[in-house]
Amino acid sequence: MSLGFVEVQSVTGAVDCLDIMCKSADVRFVTWERKLGGRLVTIIIEGQISAVTAAVENAVNSAIIKPAAHAVIANPHPEVIRLVELSASRIAKKLAEQQKADDSHVQEV
Protein backbone atom coordinates (compact mmCIF):
# COMPACT_ATOMS: atom_id res chain seq x y z
CA MET A 1 0.00 0.00 0.00
CA SER A 2 1.08 3.56 -0.64
CA LEU A 3 -0.35 6.98 0.17
CA GLY A 4 -0.70 9.97 -2.13
CA PHE A 5 -1.09 13.56 -1.00
CA VAL A 6 -2.12 16.61 -3.02
CA GLU A 7 -2.43 20.00 -1.35
CA VAL A 8 -4.27 22.67 -3.25
CA GLN A 9 -5.95 26.00 -2.61
CA SER A 10 -9.75 25.92 -2.16
CA VAL A 11 -12.26 23.17 -1.69
CA THR A 12 -13.20 23.41 -5.36
CA GLY A 13 -9.60 22.78 -6.39
CA ALA A 14 -9.42 19.83 -4.01
CA VAL A 15 -12.61 18.26 -5.35
CA ASP A 16 -11.26 18.68 -8.89
CA CYS A 17 -7.99 16.96 -7.91
CA LEU A 18 -9.85 14.12 -6.21
CA ASP A 19 -12.05 13.61 -9.26
CA ILE A 20 -9.00 13.47 -11.53
CA MET A 21 -7.18 11.04 -9.24
CA CYS A 22 -10.13 8.66 -8.83
CA LYS A 23 -10.89 8.64 -12.56
CA SER A 24 -7.29 8.14 -13.68
CA ALA A 25 -6.21 5.19 -11.51
CA ASP A 26 -7.42 2.49 -9.15
CA VAL A 27 -7.09 4.50 -5.93
CA ARG A 28 -9.30 5.04 -2.90
CA PHE A 29 -10.07 8.34 -1.20
CA VAL A 30 -8.99 8.13 2.44
CA THR A 31 -9.53 11.57 3.93
CA TRP A 32 -8.93 15.27 3.53
CA GLU A 33 -7.63 18.01 5.76
CA ARG A 34 -8.83 21.59 5.48
CA LYS A 35 -6.70 24.28 7.05
CA LEU A 36 -7.12 28.03 7.16
CA GLY A 37 -10.88 27.78 6.63
CA GLY A 38 -10.54 25.58 3.56
CA ARG A 39 -7.97 27.85 1.92
CA LEU A 40 -5.51 24.95 1.79
CA VAL A 41 -6.92 21.46 1.38
CA THR A 42 -4.92 18.24 1.42
CA ILE A 43 -6.47 15.22 -0.29
CA ILE A 44 -5.14 11.80 0.76
CA ILE A 45 -5.57 8.67 -1.37
CA GLU A 46 -4.29 5.11 -1.10
CA GLY A 47 -3.59 2.22 -3.43
CA GLN A 48 -0.80 0.41 -5.21
CA ILE A 49 2.31 2.53 -5.72
CA SER A 50 1.94 2.69 -9.51
CA ALA A 51 -1.73 3.71 -9.30
CA VAL A 52 -1.12 6.34 -6.61
CA THR A 53 1.84 7.78 -8.52
CA ALA A 54 -0.19 8.00 -11.74
CA ALA A 55 -3.17 9.55 -9.93
CA VAL A 56 -1.07 12.22 -8.18
CA GLU A 57 0.84 13.08 -11.37
CA ASN A 58 -2.41 13.41 -13.33
CA ALA A 59 -3.90 15.70 -10.68
CA VAL A 60 -0.77 17.86 -10.60
CA ASN A 61 -0.74 18.18 -14.40
CA SER A 62 -4.48 18.56 -15.05
CA ALA A 63 -6.06 20.34 -12.08
CA ILE A 64 -7.86 23.65 -12.50
CA ILE A 65 -5.68 25.08 -9.73
CA LYS A 66 -1.99 24.15 -9.59
CA PRO A 67 -1.35 22.18 -6.39
CA ALA A 68 0.89 23.82 -3.81
CA ALA A 69 2.46 20.49 -2.83
CA HIS A 70 2.20 16.80 -3.58
CA ALA A 71 3.84 13.56 -2.45
CA VAL A 72 3.66 9.81 -2.79
CA ILE A 73 4.79 7.61 0.09
CA ALA A 74 5.42 3.97 -0.73
CA ASN A 75 5.10 1.61 2.22
CA PRO A 76 4.42 4.36 4.79
CA HIS A 77 5.65 4.02 8.36
CA PRO A 78 3.00 2.82 10.85
CA GLU A 79 2.98 6.25 12.53
CA VAL A 80 2.09 7.90 9.21
CA ILE A 81 -0.71 5.38 8.73
CA ARG A 82 -1.95 6.09 12.27
CA LEU A 83 -2.01 9.83 11.56
CA VAL A 84 -4.02 9.34 8.36
CA GLU A 85 -6.42 6.94 10.10
CA LEU A 86 -6.96 9.50 12.87
CA SER A 87 -7.93 12.10 10.28
CA ALA A 88 -10.27 9.66 8.55
CA SER A 89 -11.92 8.68 11.85
CA ARG A 90 -12.68 12.33 12.67
CA ILE A 91 -14.50 12.69 9.36
CA ALA A 92 -16.36 9.41 9.86
CA LYS A 93 -17.47 10.57 13.33
CA LYS A 94 -18.77 13.87 11.93
CA LEU A 95 -20.67 12.03 9.19
CA ALA A 96 -22.22 9.64 11.72
CA GLU A 97 -23.32 12.55 13.92
CA GLN A 98 -24.84 14.32 10.92
CA GLN A 99 -26.68 11.14 9.87
CA LYS A 100 -28.04 10.70 13.40
CA ALA A 101 -29.25 14.32 13.44
CA ASP A 102 -30.87 13.88 10.02
CA ASP A 103 -32.57 10.65 11.12
CA SER A 104 -33.98 12.24 14.28
CA HIS A 105 -35.28 15.18 12.25
CA VAL A 106 -37.08 12.82 9.84
CA GLN A 107 -38.68 10.93 12.76
CA GLU A 108 -40.01 14.19 14.22
CA VAL A 109 -41.79 15.12 10.99
C-alpha positions in Angstrom: 0.0 0.0 0.0 1.1 3.6 -0.6 -0.4 7.0 0.2 -0.7 10.0 -2.1 -1.1 13.6 -1.0 -2.1 16.6 -3.0 -2.4 20.0 -1.3 -4.3 22.7 -3.3 -6.0 26.0 -2.6 -9.7 25.9 -2.2 -12.3 23.2 -1.7 -13.2 23.4 -5.4 -9.6 22.8 -6.4 -9.4 19.8 -4.0 -12.6 18.3 -5.4 -11.3 18.7 -8.9 -8.0 17.0 -7.9 -9.9 14.1 -6.2 -12.1 13.6 -9.3 -9.0 13.5 -11.5 -7.2 11.0 -9.2 -10.1 8.7 -8.8 -10.9 8.6 -12.6 -7.3 8.1 -13.7 -6.2 5.2 -11.5 -7.4 2.5 -9.2 -7.1 4.5 -5.9 -9.3 5.0 -2.9 -10.1 8.3 -1.2 -9.0 8.1 2.4 -9.5 11.6 3.9 -8.9 15.3 3.5 -7.6 18.0 5.8 -8.8 21.6 5.5 -6.7 24.3 7.1 -7.1 28.0 7.2 -10.9 27.8 6.6 -10.5 25.6 3.6 -8.0 27.8 1.9 -5.5 25.0 1.8 -6.9 21.5 1.4 -4.9 18.2 1.4 -6.5 15.2 -0.3 -5.1 11.8 0.8 -5.6 8.7 -1.4 -4.3 5.1 -1.1 -3.6 2.2 -3.4 -0.8 0.4 -5.2 2.3 2.5 -5.7 1.9 2.7 -9.5 -1.7 3.7 -9.3 -1.1 6.3 -6.6 1.8 7.8 -8.5 -0.2 8.0 -11.7 -3.2 9.6 -9.9 -1.1 12.2 -8.2 0.8 13.1 -11.4 -2.4 13.4 -13.3 -3.9 15.7 -10.7 -0.8 17.9 -10.6 -0.7 18.2 -14.4 -4.5 18.6 -15.1 -6.1 20.3 -12.1 -7.9 23.7 -12.5 -5.7 25.1 -9.7 -2.0 24.1 -9.6 -1.4 22.2 -6.4 0.9 23.8 -3.8 2.5 20.5 -2.8 2.2 16.8 -3.6 3.8 13.6 -2.5 3.7 9.8 -2.8 4.8 7.6 0.1 5.4 4.0 -0.7 5.1 1.6 2.2 4.4 4.4 4.8 5.7 4.0 8.4 3.0 2.8 10.8 3.0 6.2 12.5 2.1 7.9 9.2 -0.7 5.4 8.7 -1.9 6.1 12.3 -2.0 9.8 11.6 -4.0 9.3 8.4 -6.4 6.9 10.1 -7.0 9.5 12.9 -7.9 12.1 10.3 -10.3 9.7 8.5 -11.9 8.7 11.8 -12.7 12.3 12.7 -14.5 12.7 9.4 -16.4 9.4 9.9 -17.5 10.6 13.3 -18.8 13.9 11.9 -20.7 12.0 9.2 -22.2 9.6 11.7 -23.3 12.6 13.9 -24.8 14.3 10.9 -26.7 11.1 9.9 -28.0 10.7 13.4 -29.2 14.3 13.4 -30.9 13.9 10.0 -32.6 10.6 11.1 -34.0 12.2 14.3 -35.3 15.2 12.3 -37.1 12.8 9.8 -38.7 10.9 12.8 -40.0 14.2 14.2 -41.8 15.1 11.0 
